[in-house]
Each structure stands twice: as C-alpha cells, then as structure tokens.
Amino acid sequence: MPVAETTIVITNRVGLHARPARLLVQTAAKFQSRIQLQKNDKTANARSFINILKLGVAVGDALHIQAEGEDAEAAIQTLTELIHRKFDEEE
C-alpha cells in the first residue's frame, strides 16, 4: 500500500476549530486512503470531527499528516493545499 506523509504548520488564526475541522473531514472523506493526523503524541483519524477537535491544534502548531492507500499522494496534496489556503477563512 502506498504511503505519503507531510508535516505542516497551521497558520490560520484560530487553528482547527469547528469550521476548519469540518472542512478537513469533508476533504479527507473524498479519498479512499486511510488518513491520520498527529500533533505531538495525539493521533486522530482525519474522518473523525470529534477526534480532530480533541487534538487541540492551534495556530503555529505542527500537524503531521499520513495517508495510506492508492490515492495517498493526492490526499496529502489536497489536504496540504487546504491548510495553505487557511481553510478559505482569511483574505
């Protein structure tokens, strides 16, 4: 199974609060790959809204993303772009 991963710093002002977490879950759900998010020693399934919120990701935090599956590279690229766009919240 192909694996892709990256670490990205969260730069939107409020981190992964409800709206960005929902967008991340919706985006992750478009892929067949198993996608995990990790902040320090906490890990969450990228399709679990509650578990993402429990990570407590704030602005400036590094978030490690790992995808495993046939579309792993595409999943990582799409999620990275979403985060770089600051979840389309800021101008």
Phi and psi restraints in degrees (range 20) as a CNS / XPLOR table:
assign (resid 1 and name C) (resid 2 and name N)
       (resid 2 and name CA) (resid 2 and name C) 1.0 -64.2 20.0 2
assign (resid 2 and name N) (resid 2 and name CA)
       (resid 2 and name C) (resid 3 and name N) 1.0 142.6 20.0 2
assign (resid 2 and name C) (resid 3 and name N)
       (resid 3 and name CA) (resid 3 and name C) 1.0 -126.4 20.0 2
assign (resid 3 and name N) (resid 3 and name CA)
       (resid 3 and name C) (resid 4 and name N) 1.0 137.5 20.0 2
assign (resid 3 and name C) (resid 4 and name N)
       (resid 4 and name CA) (resid 4 and name C) 1.0 -134.2 20.0 2
assign (resid 4 and name N) (resid 4 and name CA)
       (resid 4 and name C) (resid 5 and name N) 1.0 147.0 20.0 2
assign (resid 4 and name C) (resid 5 and name N)
       (resid 5 and name CA) (resid 5 and name C) 1.0 -154.4 20.0 2
assign (resid 5 and name N) (resid 5 and name CA)
       (resid 5 and name C) (resid 6 and name N) 1.0 159.6 20.0 2
assign (resid 5 and name C) (resid 6 and name N)
       (resid 6 and name CA) (resid 6 and name C) 1.0 -156.6 20.0 2
assign (resid 6 and name N) (resid 6 and name CA)
       (resid 6 and name C) (resid 7 and name N) 1.0 162.3 20.0 2
assign (resid 6 and name C) (resid 7 and name N)
       (resid 7 and name CA) (resid 7 and name C) 1.0 -123.6 20.0 2
assign (resid 7 and name N) (resid 7 and name CA)
       (resid 7 and name C) (resid 8 and name N) 1.0 132.1 20.0 2
assign (resid 7 and name C) (resid 8 and name N)
       (resid 8 and name CA) (resid 8 and name C) 1.0 -136.2 20.0 2
assign (resid 8 and name N) (resid 8 and name CA)
       (resid 8 and name C) (resid 9 and name N) 1.0 144.6 20.0 2
assign (resid 8 and name C) (resid 9 and name N)
       (resid 9 and name CA) (resid 9 and name C) 1.0 -91.2 20.0 2
assign (resid 9 and name N) (resid 9 and name CA)
       (resid 9 and name C) (resid 10 and name N) 1.0 132.4 20.0 2
assign (resid 9 and name C) (resid 10 and name N)
       (resid 10 and name CA) (resid 10 and name C) 1.0 -76.9 20.0 2
assign (resid 10 and name N) (resid 10 and name CA)
       (resid 10 and name C) (resid 11 and name N) 1.0 124.7 20.0 2
assign (resid 10 and name C) (resid 11 and name N)
       (resid 11 and name CA) (resid 11 and name C) 1.0 -116.9 20.0 2
assign (resid 11 and name N) (resid 11 and name CA)
       (resid 11 and name C) (resid 12 and name N) 1.0 -7.6 20.0 2
assign (resid 11 and name C) (resid 12 and name N)
       (resid 12 and name CA) (resid 12 and name C) 1.0 -71.5 20.0 2
assign (resid 12 and name N) (resid 12 and name CA)
       (resid 12 and name C) (resid 13 and name N) 1.0 150.8 20.0 2
assign (resid 12 and name C) (resid 13 and name N)
       (resid 13 and name CA) (resid 13 and name C) 1.0 -57.3 20.0 2
assign (resid 13 and name N) (resid 13 and name CA)
       (resid 13 and name C) (resid 14 and name N) 1.0 -32.0 20.0 2
assign (resid 13 and name C) (resid 14 and name N)
       (resid 14 and name CA) (resid 14 and name C) 1.0 -112.2 20.0 2
assign (resid 14 and name N) (resid 14 and name CA)
       (resid 14 and name C) (resid 15 and name N) 1.0 6.4 20.0 2
assign (resid 14 and name C) (resid 15 and name N)
       (resid 15 and name CA) (resid 15 and name C) 1.0 71.2 20.0 2
assign (resid 15 and name N) (resid 15 and name CA)
       (resid 15 and name C) (resid 16 and name N) 1.0 -151.5 20.0 2
assign (resid 15 and name C) (resid 16 and name N)
       (resid 16 and name CA) (resid 16 and name C) 1.0 -93.9 20.0 2
assign (resid 16 and name N) (resid 16 and name CA)
       (resid 16 and name C) (resid 17 and name N) 1.0 71.2 20.0 2
assign (resid 16 and name C) (resid 17 and name N)
       (resid 17 and name CA) (resid 17 and name C) 1.0 -82.0 20.0 2
assign (resid 17 and name N) (resid 17 and name CA)
       (resid 17 and name C) (resid 18 and name N) 1.0 -167.6 20.0 2
assign (resid 17 and name C) (resid 18 and name N)
       (resid 18 and name CA) (resid 18 and name C) 1.0 -56.2 20.0 2
assign (resid 18 and name N) (resid 18 and name CA)
       (resid 18 and name C) (resid 19 and name N) 1.0 -50.8 20.0 2
assign (resid 18 and name C) (resid 19 and name N)
       (resid 19 and name CA) (resid 19 and name C) 1.0 -65.7 20.0 2
assign (resid 19 and name N) (resid 19 and name CA)
       (resid 19 and name C) (resid 20 and name N) 1.0 -50.4 20.0 2
assign (resid 19 and name C) (resid 20 and name N)
       (resid 20 and name CA) (resid 20 and name C) 1.0 -63.1 20.0 2
assign (resid 20 and name N) (resid 20 and name CA)
       (resid 20 and name C) (resid 21 and name N) 1.0 -35.4 20.0 2
assign (resid 20 and name C) (resid 21 and name N)
       (resid 21 and name CA) (resid 21 and name C) 1.0 -63.8 20.0 2
assign (resid 21 and name N) (resid 21 and name CA)
       (resid 21 and name C) (resid 22 and name N) 1.0 -40.9 20.0 2
assign (resid 21 and name C) (resid 22 and name N)
       (resid 22 and name CA) (resid 22 and name C) 1.0 -63.4 20.0 2
assign (resid 22 and name N) (resid 22 and name CA)
       (resid 22 and name C) (resid 23 and name N) 1.0 -43.8 20.0 2
assign (resid 22 and name C) (resid 23 and name N)
       (resid 23 and name CA) (resid 23 and name C) 1.0 -63.2 20.0 2
assign (resid 23 and name N) (resid 23 and name CA)
       (resid 23 and name C) (resid 24 and name N) 1.0 -38.4 20.0 2
assign (resid 23 and name C) (resid 24 and name N)
       (resid 24 and name CA) (resid 24 and name C) 1.0 -65.1 20.0 2
assign (resid 24 and name N) (resid 24 and name CA)
       (resid 24 and name C) (resid 25 and name N) 1.0 -43.9 20.0 2
assign (resid 24 and name C) (resid 25 and name N)
       (resid 25 and name CA) (resid 25 and name C) 1.0 -62.1 20.0 2
assign (resid 25 and name N) (resid 25 and name CA)
       (resid 25 and name C) (resid 26 and name N) 1.0 -45.9 20.0 2
assign (resid 25 and name C) (resid 26 and name N)
       (resid 26 and name CA) (resid 26 and name C) 1.0 -62.6 20.0 2
assign (resid 26 and name N) (resid 26 and name CA)
       (resid 26 and name C) (resid 27 and name N) 1.0 -38.8 20.0 2
assign (resid 26 and name C) (resid 27 and name N)
       (resid 27 and name CA) (resid 27 and name C) 1.0 -69.6 20.0 2
assign (resid 27 and name N) (resid 27 and name CA)
       (resid 27 and name C) (resid 28 and name N) 1.0 -44.7 20.0 2
assign (resid 27 and name C) (resid 28 and name N)
       (resid 28 and name CA) (resid 28 and name C) 1.0 -61.8 20.0 2
assign (resid 28 and name N) (resid 28 and name CA)
       (resid 28 and name C) (resid 29 and name N) 1.0 -33.8 20.0 2
assign (resid 28 and name C) (resid 29 and name N)
       (resid 29 and name CA) (resid 29 and name C) 1.0 -67.0 20.0 2
assign (resid 29 and name N) (resid 29 and name CA)
       (resid 29 and name C) (resid 30 and name N) 1.0 -15.3 20.0 2
assign (resid 29 and name C) (resid 30 and name N)
       (resid 30 and name CA) (resid 30 and name C) 1.0 -77.0 20.0 2
assign (resid 30 and name N) (resid 30 and name CA)
       (resid 30 and name C) (resid 31 and name N) 1.0 -10.7 20.0 2
assign (resid 30 and name C) (resid 31 and name N)
       (resid 31 and name CA) (resid 31 and name C) 1.0 -111.3 20.0 2
assign (resid 31 and name N) (resid 31 and name CA)
       (resid 31 and name C) (resid 32 and name N) 1.0 151.3 20.0 2
assign (resid 31 and name C) (resid 32 and name N)
       (resid 32 and name CA) (resid 32 and name C) 1.0 -82.3 20.0 2
assign (resid 32 and name N) (resid 32 and name CA)
       (resid 32 and name C) (resid 33 and name N) 1.0 -22.4 20.0 2
assign (resid 32 and name C) (resid 33 and name N)
       (resid 33 and name CA) (resid 33 and name C) 1.0 -62.5 20.0 2
assign (resid 33 and name N) (resid 33 and name CA)
       (resid 33 and name C) (resid 34 and name N) 1.0 152.2 20.0 2
assign (resid 33 and name C) (resid 34 and name N)
       (resid 34 and name CA) (resid 34 and name C) 1.0 -81.4 20.0 2
assign (resid 34 and name N) (resid 34 and name CA)
       (resid 34 and name C) (resid 35 and name N) 1.0 121.1 20.0 2
assign (resid 34 and name C) (resid 35 and name N)
       (resid 35 and name CA) (resid 35 and name C) 1.0 -118.6 20.0 2
assign (resid 35 and name N) (resid 35 and name CA)
       (resid 35 and name C) (resid 36 and name N) 1.0 125.8 20.0 2
assign (resid 35 and name C) (resid 36 and name N)
       (resid 36 and name CA) (resid 36 and name C) 1.0 -118.6 20.0 2
assign (resid 36 and name N) (resid 36 and name CA)
       (resid 36 and name C) (resid 37 and name N) 1.0 142.5 20.0 2
assign (resid 36 and name C) (resid 37 and name N)
       (resid 37 and name CA) (resid 37 and name C) 1.0 -112.6 20.0 2
assign (resid 37 and name N) (resid 37 and name CA)
       (resid 37 and name C) (resid 38 and name N) 1.0 142.6 20.0 2
assign (resid 37 and name C) (resid 38 and name N)
       (resid 38 and name CA) (resid 38 and name C) 1.0 -138.2 20.0 2
assign (resid 38 and name N) (resid 38 and name CA)
       (resid 38 and name C) (resid 39 and name N) 1.0 131.5 20.0 2
assign (resid 38 and name C) (resid 39 and name N)
       (resid 39 and name CA) (resid 39 and name C) 1.0 -126.1 20.0 2
assign (resid 39 and name N) (resid 39 and name CA)
       (resid 39 and name C) (resid 40 and name N) 1.0 116.5 20.0 2
assign (resid 39 and name C) (resid 40 and name N)
       (resid 40 and name CA) (resid 40 and name C) 1.0 54.0 20.0 2
assign (resid 40 and name N) (resid 40 and name CA)
       (resid 40 and name C) (resid 41 and name N) 1.0 -118.9 20.0 2
assign (resid 40 and name C) (resid 41 and name N)
       (resid 41 and name CA) (resid 41 and name C) 1.0 -100.1 20.0 2
assign (resid 41 and name N) (resid 41 and name CA)
       (resid 41 and name C) (resid 42 and name N) 1.0 6.8 20.0 2
assign (resid 41 and name C) (resid 42 and name N)
       (resid 42 and name CA) (resid 42 and name C) 1.0 -100.9 20.0 2
assign (resid 42 and name N) (resid 42 and name CA)
       (resid 42 and name C) (resid 43 and name N) 1.0 138.3 20.0 2
assign (resid 42 and name C) (resid 43 and name N)
       (resid 43 and name CA) (resid 43 and name C) 1.0 -126.2 20.0 2
assign (resid 43 and name N) (resid 43 and name CA)
       (resid 43 and name C) (resid 44 and name N) 1.0 144.7 20.0 2
assign (resid 43 and name C) (resid 44 and name N)
       (resid 44 and name CA) (resid 44 and name C) 1.0 -140.5 20.0 2
assign (resid 44 and name N) (resid 44 and name CA)
       (resid 44 and name C) (resid 45 and name N) 1.0 144.7 20.0 2
assign (resid 44 and name C) (resid 45 and name N)
       (resid 45 and name CA) (resid 45 and name C) 1.0 -70.8 20.0 2
assign (resid 45 and name N) (resid 45 and name CA)
       (resid 45 and name C) (resid 46 and name N) 1.0 131.4 20.0 2
assign (resid 45 and name C) (resid 46 and name N)
       (resid 46 and name CA) (resid 46 and name C) 1.0 -68.0 20.0 2
assign (resid 46 and name N) (resid 46 and name CA)
       (resid 46 and name C) (resid 47 and name N) 1.0 -8.6 20.0 2
assign (resid 46 and name C) (resid 47 and name N)
       (resid 47 and name CA) (resid 47 and name C) 1.0 -97.8 20.0 2
assign (resid 47 and name N) (resid 47 and name CA)
       (resid 47 and name C) (resid 48 and name N) 1.0 4.6 20.0 2
assign (resid 47 and name C) (resid 48 and name N)
       (resid 48 and name CA) (resid 48 and name C) 1.0 -110.0 20.0 2
assign (resid 48 and name N) (resid 48 and name CA)
       (resid 48 and name C) (resid 49 and name N) 1.0 103.8 20.0 2
assign (resid 48 and name C) (resid 49 and name N)
       (resid 49 and name CA) (resid 49 and name C) 1.0 -55.5 20.0 2
assign (resid 49 and name N) (resid 49 and name CA)
       (resid 49 and name C) (resid 50 and name N) 1.0 -49.3 20.0 2
assign (resid 49 and name C) (resid 50 and name N)
       (resid 50 and name CA) (resid 50 and name C) 1.0 -63.0 20.0 2
assign (resid 50 and name N) (resid 50 and name CA)
       (resid 50 and name C) (resid 51 and name N) 1.0 -44.2 20.0 2
assign (resid 50 and name C) (resid 51 and name N)
       (resid 51 and name CA) (resid 51 and name C) 1.0 -66.3 20.0 2
assign (resid 51 and name N) (resid 51 and name CA)
       (resid 51 and name C) (resid 52 and name N) 1.0 -34.2 20.0 2
assign (resid 51 and name C) (resid 52 and name N)
       (resid 52 and name CA) (resid 52 and name C) 1.0 -64.7 20.0 2
assign (resid 52 and name N) (resid 52 and name CA)
       (resid 52 and name C) (resid 53 and name N) 1.0 -45.0 20.0 2
assign (resid 52 and name C) (resid 53 and name N)
       (resid 53 and name CA) (resid 53 and name C) 1.0 -61.0 20.0 2
assign (resid 53 and name N) (resid 53 and name CA)
       (resid 53 and name C) (resid 54 and name N) 1.0 -36.6 20.0 2
assign (resid 53 and name C) (resid 54 and name N)
       (resid 54 and name CA) (resid 54 and name C) 1.0 -66.5 20.0 2
assign (resid 54 and name N) (resid 54 and name CA)
       (resid 54 and name C) (resid 55 and name N) 1.0 -20.4 20.0 2
assign (resid 54 and name C) (resid 55 and name N)
       (resid 55 and name CA) (resid 55 and name C) 1.0 -64.4 20.0 2
assign (resid 55 and name N) (resid 55 and name CA)
       (resid 55 and name C) (resid 56 and name N) 1.0 -27.7 20.0 2
assign (resid 55 and name C) (resid 56 and name N)
       (resid 56 and name CA) (resid 56 and name C) 1.0 66.1 20.0 2
assign (resid 56 and name N) (resid 56 and name CA)
       (resid 56 and name C) (resid 57 and name N) 1.0 44.3 20.0 2
assign (resid 56 and name C) (resid 57 and name N)
       (resid 57 and name CA) (resid 57 and name C) 1.0 -78.6 20.0 2
assign (resid 57 and name N) (resid 57 and name CA)
       (resid 57 and name C) (resid 58 and name N) 1.0 122.9 20.0 2
assign (resid 57 and name C) (resid 58 and name N)
       (resid 58 and name CA) (resid 58 and name C) 1.0 -114.6 20.0 2
assign (resid 58 and name N) (resid 58 and name CA)
       (resid 58 and name C) (resid 59 and name N) 1.0 170.7 20.0 2
assign (resid 58 and name C) (resid 59 and name N)
       (resid 59 and name CA) (resid 59 and name C) 1.0 -58.0 20.0 2
assign (resid 59 and name N) (resid 59 and name CA)
       (resid 59 and name C) (resid 60 and name N) 1.0 135.8 20.0 2
assign (resid 59 and name C) (resid 60 and name N)
       (resid 60 and name CA) (resid 60 and name C) 1.0 90.9 20.0 2
assign (resid 60 and name N) (resid 60 and name CA)
       (resid 60 and name C) (resid 61 and name N) 1.0 -11.2 20.0 2
assign (resid 60 and name C) (resid 61 and name N)
       (resid 61 and name CA) (resid 61 and name C) 1.0 -76.3 20.0 2
assign (resid 61 and name N) (resid 61 and name CA)
       (resid 61 and name C) (resid 62 and name N) 1.0 144.7 20.0 2
assign (resid 61 and name C) (resid 62 and name N)
       (resid 62 and name CA) (resid 62 and name C) 1.0 -87.7 20.0 2
assign (resid 62 and name N) (resid 62 and name CA)
       (resid 62 and name C) (resid 63 and name N) 1.0 131.8 20.0 2
assign (resid 62 and name C) (resid 63 and name N)
       (resid 63 and name CA) (resid 63 and name C) 1.0 -119.3 20.0 2
assign (resid 63 and name N) (resid 63 and name CA)
       (resid 63 and name C) (resid 64 and name N) 1.0 121.9 20.0 2
assign (resid 63 and name C) (resid 64 and name N)
       (resid 64 and name CA) (resid 64 and name C) 1.0 -93.6 20.0 2
assign (resid 64 and name N) (resid 64 and name CA)
       (resid 64 and name C) (resid 65 and name N) 1.0 129.8 20.0 2
assign (resid 64 and name C) (resid 65 and name N)
       (resid 65 and name CA) (resid 65 and name C) 1.0 -119.1 20.0 2
assign (resid 65 and name N) (resid 65 and name CA)
       (resid 65 and name C) (resid 66 and name N) 1.0 129.3 20.0 2
assign (resid 65 and name C) (resid 66 and name N)
       (resid 66 and name CA) (resid 66 and name C) 1.0 -129.4 20.0 2
assign (resid 66 and name N) (resid 66 and name CA)
       (resid 66 and name C) (resid 67 and name N) 1.0 131.9 20.0 2
assign (resid 66 and name C) (resid 67 and name N)
       (resid 67 and name CA) (resid 67 and name C) 1.0 -123.0 20.0 2
assign (resid 67 and name N) (resid 67 and name CA)
       (resid 67 and name C) (resid 68 and name N) 1.0 139.2 20.0 2
assign (resid 67 and name C) (resid 68 and name N)
       (resid 68 and name CA) (resid 68 and name C) 1.0 -130.2 20.0 2
assign (resid 68 and name N) (resid 68 and name CA)
       (resid 68 and name C) (resid 69 and name N) 1.0 118.6 20.0 2
assign (resid 68 and name C) (resid 69 and name N)
       (resid 69 and name CA) (resid 69 and name C) 1.0 152.5 20.0 2
assign (resid 69 and name N) (resid 69 and name CA)
       (resid 69 and name C) (resid 70 and name N) 1.0 177.4 20.0 2
assign (resid 69 and name C) (resid 70 and name N)
       (resid 70 and name CA) (resid 70 and name C) 1.0 -61.5 20.0 2
assign (resid 70 and name N) (resid 70 and name CA)
       (resid 70 and name C) (resid 71 and name N) 1.0 -31.6 20.0 2
assign (resid 70 and name C) (resid 71 and name N)
       (resid 71 and name CA) (resid 71 and name C) 1.0 -107.2 20.0 2
assign (resid 71 and name N) (resid 71 and name CA)
       (resid 71 and name C) (resid 72 and name N) 1.0 29.3 20.0 2
assign (resid 71 and name C) (resid 72 and name N)
       (resid 72 and name CA) (resid 72 and name C) 1.0 -59.5 20.0 2
assign (resid 72 and name N) (resid 72 and name CA)
       (resid 72 and name C) (resid 73 and name N) 1.0 -45.8 20.0 2
assign (resid 72 and name C) (resid 73 and name N)
       (resid 73 and name CA) (resid 73 and name C) 1.0 -61.5 20.0 2
assign (resid 73 and name N) (resid 73 and name CA)
       (resid 73 and name C) (resid 74 and name N) 1.0 -44.4 20.0 2
assign (resid 73 and name C) (resid 74 and name N)
       (resid 74 and name CA) (resid 74 and name C) 1.0 -64.4 20.0 2
assign (resid 74 and name N) (resid 74 and name CA)
       (resid 74 and name C) (resid 75 and name N) 1.0 -39.0 20.0 2
assign (resid 74 and name C) (resid 75 and name N)
       (resid 75 and name CA) (resid 75 and name C) 1.0 -62.7 20.0 2
assign (resid 75 and name N) (resid 75 and name CA)
       (resid 75 and name C) (resid 76 and name N) 1.0 -46.8 20.0 2
assign (resid 75 and name C) (resid 76 and name N)
       (resid 76 and name CA) (resid 76 and name C) 1.0 -62.7 20.0 2
assign (resid 76 and name N) (resid 76 and name CA)
       (resid 76 and name C) (resid 77 and name N) 1.0 -43.6 20.0 2
assign (resid 76 and name C) (resid 77 and name N)
       (resid 77 and name CA) (resid 77 and name C) 1.0 -62.0 20.0 2
assign (resid 77 and name N) (resid 77 and name CA)
       (resid 77 and name C) (resid 78 and name N) 1.0 -45.9 20.0 2
assign (resid 77 and name C) (resid 78 and name N)
       (resid 78 and name CA) (resid 78 and name C) 1.0 -65.9 20.0 2
assign (resid 78 and name N) (resid 78 and name CA)
       (resid 78 and name C) (resid 79 and name N) 1.0 -43.6 20.0 2
assign (resid 78 and name C) (resid 79 and name N)
       (resid 79 and name CA) (resid 79 and name C) 1.0 -67.0 20.0 2
assign (resid 79 and name N) (resid 79 and name CA)
       (resid 79 and name C) (resid 80 and name N) 1.0 -38.1 20.0 2
assign (resid 79 and name C) (resid 80 and name N)
       (resid 80 and name CA) (resid 80 and name C) 1.0 -62.8 20.0 2
assign (resid 80 and name N) (resid 80 and name CA)
       (resid 80 and name C) (resid 81 and name N) 1.0 -43.0 20.0 2
assign (resid 80 and name C) (resid 81 and name N)
       (resid 81 and name CA) (resid 81 and name C) 1.0 -62.4 20.0 2
assign (resid 81 and name N) (resid 81 and name CA)
       (resid 81 and name C) (resid 82 and name N) 1.0 -41.4 20.0 2
assign (resid 81 and name C) (resid 82 and name N)
       (resid 82 and name CA) (resid 82 and name C) 1.0 -59.5 20.0 2
assign (resid 82 and name N) (resid 82 and name CA)
       (resid 82 and name C) (resid 83 and name N) 1.0 -44.4 20.0 2
assign (resid 82 and name C) (resid 83 and name N)
       (resid 83 and name CA) (resid 83 and name C) 1.0 -68.6 20.0 2
assign (resid 83 and name N) (resid 83 and name CA)
       (resid 83 and name C) (resid 84 and name N) 1.0 -41.5 20.0 2
assign (resid 83 and name C) (resid 84 and name N)
       (resid 84 and name CA) (resid 84 and name C) 1.0 -62.4 20.0 2
assign (resid 84 and name N) (resid 84 and name CA)
       (resid 84 and name C) (resid 85 and name N) 1.0 -31.5 20.0 2
assign (resid 84 and name C) (resid 85 and name N)
       (resid 85 and name CA) (resid 85 and name C) 1.0 -79.9 20.0 2
assign (resid 85 and name N) (resid 85 and name CA)
       (resid 85 and name C) (resid 86 and name N) 1.0 4.0 20.0 2
assign (resid 85 and name C) (resid 86 and name N)
       (resid 86 and name CA) (resid 86 and name C) 1.0 56.0 20.0 2
assign (resid 86 and name N) (resid 86 and name CA)
       (resid 86 and name C) (resid 87 and name N) 1.0 38.3 20.0 2
assign (resid 86 and name C) (resid 87 and name N)
       (resid 87 and name CA) (resid 87 and name C) 1.0 58.4 20.0 2
assign (resid 87 and name N) (resid 87 and name CA)
       (resid 87 and name C) (resid 88 and name N) 1.0 26.5 20.0 2
assign (resid 87 and name C) (resid 88 and name N)
       (resid 88 and name CA) (resid 88 and name C) 1.0 57.0 20.0 2
assign (resid 88 and name N) (resid 88 and name CA)
       (resid 88 and name C) (resid 89 and name N) 1.0 27.6 20.0 2
assign (resid 88 and name C) (resid 89 and name N)
       (resid 89 and name CA) (resid 89 and name C) 1.0 -94.5 20.0 2
assign (resid 89 and name N) (resid 89 and name CA)
       (resid 89 and name C) (resid 90 and name N) 1.0 -26.4 20.0 2
assign (resid 89 and name C) (resid 90 and name N)
       (resid 90 and name CA) (resid 90 and name C) 1.0 -116.9 20.0 2
assign (resid 90 and name N) (resid 90 and name CA)
       (resid 90 and name C) (resid 91 and name N) 1.0 154.7 20.0 2
